[in-house]
Amino acid sequence: MALPKITHPVYKITVPSTKKQLSFRPYTVREEKLLLMIKDDESIQEKIDVLKQVIVNCCVEDIDVSKLAIFDIEYIFIKMRAKSVGEIIELNYTKENNRTTFDVDLNRVEVKFDPNHKRQFLLSGDIGVNMNYPTFDSMVKMDEMVANNQNVDDFVFDMFIDCIDTVFDNEKVYKEFTKEELSEFVLSLPRDSIDNIKNFFETMPVLEHQVPVKFKDGTTEVVTMRGLKDFFIF
């Protein structure tokens, strides 16, 4: 005799970068087992791979997580976690040997958008680019290189090229080109175009939340959390 099928509630959220609606179910024992497997894993890449798999499993629609922006993945998982485990999480914070705990309501955690951020911007004269956001994998790789004191200049250069969606001028939008052609294009840009490139990365949207924290000695401090690593361990 077949066992009864378990139904799950379905929730909708808006993907921050695309403003499109996404439907998902809470994660189940299957996804919980995946997350427990990497709880003590030191490999960042393993954690990211499982995180993306959980999102794929729980989304009602087909979704290509490899193309999602970093803050999209973080936001989606935060909301899934809230509906699956609980909306309130308890975190620890230590400052100068003064330790305390505080609660965070995951429903209030949102992606912050810098008003000066632009995905489309000029590089030289009337020539500009439309940008995609870096993937989680690319940012993890850069973080690891920084942690190992490796030179990341070449990687940042490659990441910028990888993020270019289209190139445009007053007459045309260019959609078809090779990485070699893009590399030559970027290398030919004037020096002052670097500021616009840096601004794109430095002002990208970020998952951020501020909470006032009170210590036992009566002092308080506003703690700013950014990204999944500040909210909880996988």
C-alpha positions as CSV (number, residue, x, y, z in Angstrom):
1,M,0.0,0.0,0.0
2,A,1.4,3.4,-1.0
3,L,2.0,5.8,1.9
4,P,0.2,9.1,2.0
5,K,1.8,12.0,0.2
6,I,2.9,14.9,2.4
7,T,1.9,18.4,1.2
8,H,3.9,21.5,2.0
9,P,2.9,25.2,2.0
10,V,4.2,27.3,-0.8
11,Y,5.6,30.8,-0.3
12,K,6.4,33.6,-2.7
13,I,9.3,36.0,-2.6
14,T,10.7,38.6,-5.0
15,V,14.2,37.9,-6.3
16,P,16.1,41.2,-5.5
17,S,18.1,41.5,-8.7
18,T,15.4,40.6,-11.2
19,K,12.3,41.7,-9.3
20,K,10.6,38.4,-10.5
21,Q,8.5,36.3,-8.1
22,L,9.8,32.9,-7.0
23,S,7.8,30.2,-5.3
24,F,9.3,27.8,-2.8
25,R,8.4,25.2,-0.2
26,P,10.1,24.9,3.2
27,Y,13.0,22.5,3.2
28,T,12.4,19.0,4.6
29,V,14.4,16.3,6.3
30,R,16.1,15.7,2.9
31,E,17.5,19.2,2.8
32,E,18.2,19.3,6.6
33,K,20.4,16.2,6.1
34,L,22.4,18.0,3.4
35,L,22.9,21.0,5.6
36,L,24.0,18.8,8.6
37,M,26.5,17.0,6.4
38,I,28.4,20.3,5.9
39,K,28.0,21.8,9.3
40,D,31.6,21.1,10.4
41,D,33.0,21.1,6.8
42,E,35.8,23.6,6.4
43,S,35.4,23.7,2.6
44,I,33.6,26.9,1.6
45,Q,33.0,25.4,-1.9
46,E,31.3,22.4,-0.4
47,K,29.0,24.6,1.7
48,I,28.1,26.7,-1.3
49,D,27.3,23.7,-3.5
50,V,25.0,22.3,-0.8
51,L,23.4,25.7,-0.3
52,K,22.6,25.9,-4.0
53,Q,21.3,22.4,-4.1
54,V,18.9,23.1,-1.2
55,I,17.6,26.1,-3.2
56,V,17.1,24.1,-6.3
57,N,15.3,21.3,-4.4
58,C,12.9,23.8,-2.7
59,C,12.0,26.1,-5.6
60,V,8.7,25.2,-7.3
61,E,9.9,26.6,-10.6
62,D,13.1,25.5,-12.4
63,I,15.9,27.9,-11.5
64,D,19.5,28.2,-12.6
65,V,21.3,29.1,-9.4
66,S,24.6,29.4,-11.2
67,K,23.3,32.6,-12.8
68,L,21.9,34.2,-9.6
69,A,23.7,37.1,-8.0
70,I,25.4,36.5,-4.7
71,F,22.9,38.5,-2.7
72,D,20.0,36.7,-4.5
73,I,21.2,33.3,-3.2
74,E,21.7,34.7,0.3
75,Y,18.3,36.3,0.4
76,I,16.5,33.3,-1.0
77,F,18.2,31.0,1.5
78,I,17.5,33.3,4.4
79,K,13.8,33.4,3.6
80,M,13.7,29.6,3.1
81,R,15.4,29.1,6.5
82,A,12.8,31.4,8.1
83,K,9.9,29.4,6.8
84,S,11.6,26.0,7.4
85,V,13.2,26.3,10.9
86,G,12.1,29.5,12.4
87,E,12.0,33.2,11.8
88,I,14.0,34.2,14.9
89,I,17.7,33.2,15.3
90,E,19.9,33.8,18.2
91,L,23.4,35.1,17.5
92,N,26.5,35.7,19.7
93,Y,28.6,38.8,19.6
94,T,31.9,39.6,21.4
95,K,33.7,42.9,21.7
96,E,36.8,43.2,23.9
97,N,36.0,40.1,25.8
98,N,32.5,41.4,26.4
99,R,30.1,38.7,25.1
100,T,26.4,38.8,24.6
101,T,23.6,37.2,22.6
102,F,20.9,38.9,20.6
103,D,17.9,37.8,18.4
104,V,17.4,38.5,14.7
105,D,14.1,38.4,13.0
106,L,14.9,37.0,9.5
107,N,11.7,38.5,8.1
108,R,13.3,41.9,8.5
109,V,16.5,41.0,6.7
110,E,16.5,42.6,3.3
111,V,18.9,43.4,0.5
112,K,20.2,47.0,0.6
113,F,20.5,48.9,-2.6
114,D,23.0,51.8,-3.0
115,P,21.4,54.7,-4.9
116,N,24.7,55.3,-6.6
117,H,24.9,51.8,-8.0
118,K,24.5,51.4,-11.8
119,R,24.4,48.1,-13.8
120,Q,24.7,50.2,-17.0
121,F,27.4,52.8,-17.3
122,L,29.7,54.5,-19.7
123,L,33.4,53.6,-20.0
124,S,34.7,56.0,-22.7
125,G,32.7,58.6,-24.7
126,D,29.5,57.0,-25.8
127,I,30.8,53.4,-25.3
128,G,29.4,51.6,-22.2
129,V,28.5,48.2,-20.8
130,N,25.5,46.5,-19.3
131,M,26.7,44.3,-16.4
132,N,25.6,41.0,-14.8
133,Y,26.5,40.4,-11.1
134,P,29.3,38.1,-10.0
135,T,28.3,34.6,-9.0
136,F,28.8,33.1,-5.6
137,D,31.5,30.8,-6.9
138,S,33.6,33.7,-8.2
139,M,33.4,35.7,-5.0
140,V,34.3,32.7,-2.9
141,K,37.4,32.2,-5.1
142,M,38.4,35.8,-4.7
143,D,37.9,35.6,-0.9
144,E,40.1,32.5,-0.7
145,M,42.8,34.2,-2.7
146,V,42.7,37.3,-0.4
147,A,42.9,35.0,2.6
148,N,46.0,33.3,1.2
149,N,47.6,36.6,0.4
150,Q,47.5,35.9,-3.3
151,N,47.5,38.5,-6.0
152,V,43.9,39.0,-7.1
153,D,44.4,41.7,-9.7
154,D,44.2,39.3,-12.6
155,F,41.2,37.5,-11.2
156,V,39.3,40.8,-10.6
157,F,40.1,41.7,-14.3
158,D,38.7,38.3,-15.4
159,M,35.7,38.7,-13.2
160,F,34.9,42.1,-14.7
161,I,35.1,40.6,-18.1
162,D,32.9,37.7,-17.1
163,C,30.3,40.1,-15.7
164,I,29.9,42.1,-18.9
165,D,26.5,41.2,-20.5
166,T,26.5,43.6,-23.5
167,V,28.6,46.5,-24.9
168,F,26.8,49.5,-26.4
169,D,27.5,52.7,-28.2
170,N,25.2,55.3,-29.9
171,E,24.5,53.1,-32.8
172,K,24.4,49.5,-31.6
173,V,24.2,47.0,-28.7
174,Y,26.9,44.3,-29.1
175,K,25.8,40.9,-27.7
176,E,28.1,38.4,-29.5
177,F,31.8,38.4,-28.8
178,T,34.5,36.2,-27.5
179,K,36.3,36.5,-24.2
180,E,39.5,37.4,-26.1
181,E,37.7,40.2,-27.8
182,L,36.3,41.5,-24.5
183,S,39.8,41.3,-23.0
184,E,41.3,43.4,-25.8
185,F,38.4,45.8,-25.4
186,V,38.9,46.3,-21.7
187,L,42.7,46.6,-22.0
188,S,42.2,49.4,-24.5
189,L,40.0,51.5,-22.1
190,P,41.3,54.8,-20.8
191,R,42.6,54.9,-17.3
192,D,39.8,57.0,-15.9
193,S,37.2,54.3,-16.8
194,I,38.5,52.2,-13.9
195,D,36.6,54.4,-11.4
196,N,33.3,53.4,-13.0
197,I,34.3,49.7,-12.9
198,K,35.3,49.9,-9.3
199,N,32.1,51.7,-8.4
200,F,30.0,48.9,-9.9
201,F,31.7,46.3,-7.6
202,E,31.9,48.5,-4.5
203,T,28.2,49.6,-4.6
204,M,26.7,46.3,-5.4
205,P,23.5,45.3,-3.5
206,V,24.2,43.4,-0.3
207,L,22.2,41.4,2.2
208,E,22.5,43.6,5.3
209,H,20.8,44.1,8.6
210,Q,21.5,46.2,11.7
211,V,20.6,45.3,15.2
212,P,21.2,47.3,18.5
213,V,23.0,45.0,20.9
214,K,23.1,45.5,24.7
215,F,26.0,44.2,26.9
216,K,25.8,43.2,30.5
217,D,27.6,46.4,31.6
218,G,24.8,48.5,30.1
219,T,26.6,49.7,27.0
220,T,25.0,49.3,23.6
221,E,26.3,49.0,20.0
222,V,24.6,48.7,16.6
223,V,25.9,45.6,14.9
224,T,25.9,45.4,11.1
225,M,25.6,42.0,9.6
226,R,26.4,41.4,5.9
227,G,26.0,38.2,4.0
228,L,25.1,34.7,5.2
229,K,28.4,34.2,7.1
230,D,27.3,36.9,9.6
231,F,23.8,35.4,10.2
232,F,24.5,31.8,10.9
233,I,26.6,28.8,10.2
234,F,25.3,26.4,7.5
